[in-house]
């Protein structure tokens, strides 16, 4: 079985909701990882390691 996709963010976020809708429609297994924006969890180093805005990494990109 494949590893589920991890979606980080608050479930009420419109961006997260769109991603979840697509995953559900395509029947992709996923795990929602809650991020509490009110407590500033989105600014903590552990979160920033995985969430680099506007950066897409693949085998053909050098950063």
Backbone as XML, in Angstrom:
<?xml version="1.0"?>
<chain id="A" units="angstrom">
  <residue number="1" name="UNK">
    <atom name="N" x="0.849" y="-1.187" z="0.000"/>
    <atom name="CA" x="0.000" y="0.000" z="0.000"/>
    <atom name="C" x="0.891" y="1.246" z="0.000"/>
  </residue>
  <residue number="2" name="UNK">
    <atom name="N" x="0.505" y="2.223" z="-0.762"/>
    <atom name="CA" x="1.270" y="3.464" z="-0.877"/>
    <atom name="C" x="1.134" y="4.312" z="0.384"/>
  </residue>
  <residue number="3" name="UNK">
    <atom name="N" x="2.149" y="5.111" z="0.618"/>
    <atom name="CA" x="2.120" y="6.039" z="1.741"/>
    <atom name="C" x="1.097" y="7.125" z="1.450"/>
  </residue>
  <residue number="4" name="UNK">
    <atom name="N" x="0.230" y="7.452" z="2.410"/>
    <atom name="CA" x="-0.766" y="8.499" z="2.152"/>
    <atom name="C" x="-0.115" y="9.867" z="1.977"/>
  </residue>
  <residue number="5" name="UNK">
    <atom name="N" x="-0.748" y="10.679" z="1.167"/>
    <atom name="CA" x="-0.315" y="12.060" z="0.977"/>
    <atom name="C" x="-0.593" y="12.807" z="2.269"/>
  </residue>
  <residue number="6" name="UNK">
    <atom name="N" x="0.343" y="13.639" z="2.707"/>
    <atom name="CA" x="0.116" y="14.452" z="3.900"/>
    <atom name="C" x="-0.261" y="15.857" z="3.461"/>
  </residue>
  <residue number="7" name="UNK">
    <atom name="N" x="-1.384" y="16.333" z="3.981"/>
    <atom name="CA" x="-1.856" y="17.685" z="3.702"/>
    <atom name="C" x="-1.773" y="18.457" z="5.012"/>
  </residue>
  <residue number="8" name="UNK">
    <atom name="N" x="-0.993" y="19.526" z="5.015"/>
    <atom name="CA" x="-0.787" y="20.324" z="6.218"/>
    <atom name="C" x="-1.628" y="21.587" z="6.151"/>
  </residue>
  <residue number="9" name="UNK">
    <atom name="N" x="-2.325" y="21.894" z="7.240"/>
    <atom name="CA" x="-3.088" y="23.128" z="7.317"/>
    <atom name="C" x="-4.392" y="22.926" z="8.050"/>
  </residue>
  <residue number="10" name="UNK">
    <atom name="N" x="-5.106" y="24.018" z="8.292"/>
    <atom name="CA" x="-6.403" y="23.914" z="8.953"/>
    <atom name="C" x="-7.466" y="23.437" z="7.965"/>
  </residue>
  <residue number="11" name="UNK">
    <atom name="N" x="-8.325" y="22.544" z="8.400"/>
    <atom name="CA" x="-9.350" y="21.976" z="7.520"/>
    <atom name="C" x="-10.296" y="23.035" z="6.970"/>
  </residue>
  <residue number="12" name="UNK">
    <atom name="N" x="-10.471" y="24.139" z="7.689"/>
    <atom name="CA" x="-11.401" y="25.184" z="7.242"/>
    <atom name="C" x="-10.792" y="26.119" z="6.200"/>
  </residue>
  <residue number="13" name="UNK">
    <atom name="N" x="-9.519" y="25.966" z="5.915"/>
    <atom name="CA" x="-8.850" y="26.794" z="4.913"/>
    <atom name="C" x="-9.401" y="26.461" z="3.526"/>
  </residue>
  <residue number="14" name="UNK">
    <atom name="N" x="-9.686" y="27.485" z="2.726"/>
    <atom name="CA" x="-10.202" y="27.219" z="1.380"/>
    <atom name="C" x="-9.160" y="26.500" z="0.529"/>
  </residue>
  <residue number="15" name="UNK">
    <atom name="N" x="-7.896" y="26.834" z="0.699"/>
    <atom name="CA" x="-6.843" y="26.159" z="-0.070"/>
    <atom name="C" x="-6.771" y="24.677" z="0.302"/>
  </residue>
  <residue number="16" name="UNK">
    <atom name="N" x="-6.804" y="24.388" z="1.590"/>
    <atom name="CA" x="-6.761" y="22.999" z="2.051"/>
    <atom name="C" x="-8.019" y="22.263" z="1.601"/>
  </residue>
  <residue number="17" name="UNK">
    <atom name="N" x="-9.161" y="22.912" z="1.681"/>
    <atom name="CA" x="-10.418" y="22.292" z="1.252"/>
    <atom name="C" x="-10.379" y="21.897" z="-0.216"/>
  </residue>
  <residue number="18" name="UNK">
    <atom name="N" x="-9.790" y="22.741" z="-1.049"/>
    <atom name="CA" x="-9.673" y="22.419" z="-2.481"/>
    <atom name="C" x="-8.795" y="21.189" z="-2.699"/>
  </residue>
  <residue number="19" name="UNK">
    <atom name="N" x="-7.696" y="21.146" z="-1.989"/>
    <atom name="CA" x="-6.797" y="19.992" z="-2.109"/>
    <atom name="C" x="-7.514" y="18.724" z="-1.658"/>
  </residue>
  <residue number="20" name="UNK">
    <atom name="N" x="-8.202" y="18.789" z="-0.527"/>
    <atom name="CA" x="-8.914" y="17.617" z="-0.013"/>
    <atom name="C" x="-10.006" y="17.166" z="-0.969"/>
  </residue>
  <residue number="21" name="UNK">
    <atom name="N" x="-10.718" y="18.119" z="-1.568"/>
    <atom name="CA" x="-11.775" y="17.781" z="-2.527"/>
    <atom name="C" x="-11.195" y="17.006" z="-3.711"/>
  </residue>
  <residue number="22" name="UNK">
    <atom name="N" x="-10.050" y="17.448" z="-4.210"/>
    <atom name="CA" x="-9.401" y="16.756" z="-5.333"/>
    <atom name="C" x="-8.945" y="15.358" z="-4.931"/>
  </residue>
  <residue number="23" name="UNK">
    <atom name="N" x="-8.358" y="15.244" z="-3.756"/>
    <atom name="CA" x="-7.884" y="13.940" z="-3.296"/>
    <atom name="C" x="-9.041" y="12.968" z="-3.101"/>
  </residue>
  <residue number="24" name="UNK">
    <atom name="N" x="-10.131" y="13.453" z="-2.542"/>
    <atom name="CA" x="-11.310" y="12.605" z="-2.338"/>
    <atom name="C" x="-11.890" y="12.187" z="-3.684"/>
  </residue>
  <residue number="25" name="UNK">
    <atom name="N" x="-11.997" y="13.139" z="-4.602"/>
    <atom name="CA" x="-12.553" y="12.841" z="-5.931"/>
    <atom name="C" x="-11.728" y="11.776" z="-6.655"/>
  </residue>
  <residue number="26" name="UNK">
    <atom name="N" x="-10.422" y="11.855" z="-6.522"/>
    <atom name="CA" x="-9.532" y="10.902" z="-7.197"/>
    <atom name="C" x="-9.257" y="9.652" z="-6.363"/>
  </residue>
  <residue number="27" name="UNK">
    <atom name="N" x="-9.887" y="9.580" z="-5.192"/>
    <atom name="CA" x="-9.750" y="8.444" z="-4.280"/>
    <atom name="C" x="-8.292" y="8.191" z="-3.882"/>
  </residue>
  <residue number="28" name="UNK">
    <atom name="N" x="-7.595" y="9.289" z="-3.599"/>
    <atom name="CA" x="-6.208" y="9.218" z="-3.142"/>
    <atom name="C" x="-6.206" y="9.198" z="-1.618"/>
  </residue>
  <residue number="29" name="UNK">
    <atom name="N" x="-5.478" y="8.262" z="-1.058"/>
    <atom name="CA" x="-5.384" y="8.173" z="0.401"/>
    <atom name="C" x="-4.574" y="9.365" z="0.912"/>
  </residue>
  <residue number="30" name="UNK">
    <atom name="N" x="-5.067" y="10.015" z="1.968"/>
    <atom name="CA" x="-4.369" y="11.181" z="2.503"/>
    <atom name="C" x="-4.496" y="11.241" z="4.008"/>
  </residue>
  <residue number="31" name="UNK">
    <atom name="N" x="-3.631" y="12.049" z="4.596"/>
    <atom name="CA" x="-3.662" y="12.309" z="6.035"/>
    <atom name="C" x="-3.657" y="13.818" z="6.211"/>
  </residue>
  <residue number="32" name="UNK">
    <atom name="N" x="-4.623" y="14.353" z="6.921"/>
    <atom name="CA" x="-4.675" y="15.781" z="7.215"/>
    <atom name="C" x="-3.911" y="16.038" z="8.505"/>
  </residue>
  <residue number="33" name="UNK">
    <atom name="N" x="-2.901" y="16.888" z="8.416"/>
    <atom name="CA" x="-2.098" y="17.263" z="9.580"/>
    <atom name="C" x="-2.497" y="18.687" z="9.950"/>
  </residue>
  <residue number="34" name="UNK">
    <atom name="N" x="-3.179" y="18.828" z="11.070"/>
    <atom name="CA" x="-3.689" y="20.140" z="11.484"/>
    <atom name="C" x="-2.542" y="21.081" z="11.841"/>
  </residue>
  <residue number="35" name="UNK">
    <atom name="N" x="-2.649" y="22.312" z="11.368"/>
    <atom name="CA" x="-1.689" y="23.364" z="11.689"/>
    <atom name="C" x="-2.494" y="24.515" z="12.272"/>
  </residue>
  <residue number="36" name="UNK">
    <atom name="N" x="-2.229" y="24.859" z="13.527"/>
    <atom name="CA" x="-2.983" y="25.911" z="14.204"/>
    <atom name="C" x="-2.340" y="27.267" z="13.915"/>
  </residue>
  <residue number="37" name="UNK">
    <atom name="N" x="-2.946" y="27.997" z="12.991"/>
    <atom name="CA" x="-2.410" y="29.304" z="12.598"/>
    <atom name="C" x="-2.515" y="30.314" z="13.744"/>
  </residue>
  <residue number="38" name="UNK">
    <atom name="N" x="-3.565" y="30.224" z="14.545"/>
    <atom name="CA" x="-3.762" y="31.166" z="15.649"/>
    <atom name="C" x="-2.638" y="31.064" z="16.683"/>
  </residue>
  <residue number="39" name="UNK">
    <atom name="N" x="-2.082" y="29.872" z="16.841"/>
    <atom name="CA" x="-0.978" y="29.669" z="17.786"/>
    <atom name="C" x="0.388" y="29.866" z="17.129"/>
  </residue>
  <residue number="40" name="UNK">
    <atom name="N" x="0.393" y="30.207" z="15.857"/>
    <atom name="CA" x="1.645" y="30.471" z="15.161"/>
    <atom name="C" x="2.423" y="29.233" z="14.743"/>
  </residue>
  <residue number="41" name="UNK">
    <atom name="N" x="1.742" y="28.083" z="14.685"/>
    <atom name="CA" x="2.436" y="26.853" z="14.313"/>
    <atom name="C" x="3.022" y="26.924" z="12.901"/>
  </residue>
  <residue number="42" name="UNK">
    <atom name="N" x="2.444" y="27.748" z="12.055"/>
    <atom name="CA" x="2.934" y="27.879" z="10.681"/>
    <atom name="C" x="4.239" y="28.674" z="10.591"/>
  </residue>
  <residue number="43" name="UNK">
    <atom name="N" x="4.671" y="29.245" z="11.709"/>
    <atom name="CA" x="5.916" y="30.021" z="11.734"/>
    <atom name="C" x="7.047" y="29.295" z="12.462"/>
  </residue>
  <residue number="44" name="UNK">
    <atom name="N" x="6.769" y="28.111" z="12.963"/>
    <atom name="CA" x="7.778" y="27.356" z="13.710"/>
    <atom name="C" x="8.750" y="26.669" z="12.750"/>
  </residue>
  <residue number="45" name="UNK">
    <atom name="N" x="10.007" y="26.511" z="13.182"/>
    <atom name="CA" x="11.041" y="25.937" z="12.309"/>
    <atom name="C" x="10.685" y="24.572" z="11.709"/>
  </residue>
  <residue number="46" name="UNK">
    <atom name="N" x="10.062" y="23.697" z="12.492"/>
    <atom name="CA" x="9.719" y="22.373" z="11.965"/>
    <atom name="C" x="8.749" y="22.465" z="10.792"/>
  </residue>
  <residue number="47" name="UNK">
    <atom name="N" x="7.803" y="23.391" z="10.868"/>
    <atom name="CA" x="6.846" y="23.566" z="9.777"/>
    <atom name="C" x="7.515" y="24.237" z="8.584"/>
  </residue>
  <residue number="48" name="UNK">
    <atom name="N" x="8.339" y="25.222" z="8.843"/>
    <atom name="CA" x="8.997" y="25.950" z="7.756"/>
    <atom name="C" x="9.955" y="25.059" z="6.959"/>
  </residue>
  <residue number="49" name="UNK">
    <atom name="N" x="10.448" y="23.993" z="7.565"/>
    <atom name="CA" x="11.316" y="23.054" z="6.847"/>
    <atom name="C" x="10.573" y="22.368" z="5.705"/>
  </residue>
  <residue number="50" name="UNK">
    <atom name="N" x="9.288" y="22.132" z="5.892"/>
    <atom name="CA" x="8.517" y="21.416" z="4.868"/>
    <atom name="C" x="7.665" y="22.338" z="4.014"/>
  </residue>
  <residue number="51" name="UNK">
    <atom name="N" x="7.451" y="23.567" z="4.441"/>
    <atom name="CA" x="6.577" y="24.485" z="3.725"/>
    <atom name="C" x="7.374" y="25.694" z="3.252"/>
  </residue>
  <residue number="52" name="UNK">
    <atom name="N" x="7.941" y="25.581" z="2.092"/>
    <atom name="CA" x="8.664" y="26.700" z="1.505"/>
    <atom name="C" x="7.768" y="27.251" z="0.399"/>
  </residue>
  <residue number="53" name="UNK">
    <atom name="N" x="7.221" y="28.435" z="0.606"/>
    <atom name="CA" x="6.277" y="29.008" z="-0.351"/>
    <atom name="C" x="6.926" y="29.221" z="-1.712"/>
  </residue>
  <residue number="54" name="UNK">
    <atom name="N" x="6.173" y="28.892" z="-2.724"/>
    <atom name="CA" x="6.551" y="29.130" z="-4.119"/>
    <atom name="C" x="7.789" y="28.356" z="-4.561"/>
  </residue>
  <residue number="55" name="UNK">
    <atom name="N" x="8.092" y="27.264" z="-3.919"/>
    <atom name="CA" x="9.241" y="26.471" z="-4.320"/>
    <atom name="C" x="8.770" y="25.067" z="-4.655"/>
  </residue>
  <residue number="56" name="UNK">
    <atom name="N" x="9.099" y="24.640" z="-5.844"/>
    <atom name="CA" x="8.757" y="23.291" z="-6.278"/>
    <atom name="C" x="10.058" y="22.542" z="-6.498"/>
  </residue>
  <residue number="57" name="UNK">
    <atom name="N" x="10.214" y="21.433" z="-5.824"/>
    <atom name="CA" x="11.447" y="20.662" z="-5.963"/>
    <atom name="C" x="11.154" y="19.349" z="-6.678"/>
  </residue>
  <residue number="58" name="UNK">
    <atom name="N" x="11.971" y="19.059" z="-7.650"/>
    <atom name="CA" x="11.932" y="17.752" z="-8.285"/>
    <atom name="C" x="13.356" y="17.394" z="-8.694"/>
  </residue>
  <residue number="59" name="UNK">
    <atom name="N" x="13.516" y="16.338" z="-9.418"/>
    <atom name="CA" x="14.865" y="15.896" z="-9.768"/>
    <atom name="C" x="15.536" y="16.793" z="-10.798"/>
  </residue>
  <residue number="60" name="UNK">
    <atom name="N" x="14.793" y="17.705" z="-11.402"/>
    <atom name="CA" x="15.343" y="18.574" z="-12.435"/>
    <atom name="C" x="15.537" y="20.005" z="-11.960"/>
  </residue>
  <residue number="61" name="UNK">
    <atom name="N" x="15.293" y="20.268" z="-10.691"/>
    <atom name="CA" x="15.386" y="21.621" z="-10.165"/>
    <atom name="C" x="16.551" y="21.713" z="-9.194"/>
  </residue>
  <residue number="62" name="UNK">
    <atom name="N" x="17.335" y="22.741" z="-9.318"/>
    <atom name="CA" x="18.386" y="22.969" z="-8.330"/>
    <atom name="C" x="18.039" y="24.224" z="-7.550"/>
  </residue>
  <residue number="63" name="UNK">
    <atom name="N" x="18.212" y="24.143" z="-6.253"/>
    <atom name="CA" x="17.841" y="25.266" z="-5.382"/>
    <atom name="C" x="19.053" y="25.795" z="-4.658"/>
  </residue>
</chain>
